[in-house]
Amino acid sequence: MGHTEEFYYEPEAGDTLSVAVVSAIAAAHDEEIIDQEWRISDDINTDALDALFQDHNLKMTLQFEADTTTATIIADKNGNPIIKIESHR
């Protein structure tokens, strides 16, 4: 099994959940967002993902594979998302 590193990311105020996921994956890989080869829209319906974050009212855990990572989105006690990235690079 390969090396895995964990990284936690809290979205900036005003960021959509899809932008936050892209930002978290870029940060976990020590890359600039614009330099990533992976495009979120190739794998994920960004409108549906963003809808989960409306009014900071996330009430579930969501996990998916993206760009050699496992992305897990959980809610803090206020319903705000915290993104955990497990990088498998």
Residue, then its C-alpha position, 0 to 999 in steps of 0.5 A: m500500500g502507498h503512502t497516505e497523508e491527511f490534510y484538513y481544510e476549512p472553506e473560506a467565507g463565501d466559497t462554494l463547496s466545489v471551490a473548497v474541494v478543489s482548493a483543498i485538493a490543490a493544497a494537499h498536493d502543494e499545487e496551485i489550483i490553476d496548475q491541477e490537471w484534474r477538473i472537478s467537473d469531470d467527476i462530480n456534479t458541482d451544482a449538486l455538491d454546492a447544494l449540500f452547503q446551502d446556508h451552511n447547513l450540512k447534515m451529512t458526511l460525504q466521501f468520494e475519490a478524486d485526483t488520487t485522494t479520498a475527500t471526506i466532507i463532514a460538518d462541524k457543530n454549526g453545520n459548516p463543512i470541514i474537508k479532509i483530504e487523504s492524499h495517496r500520491 
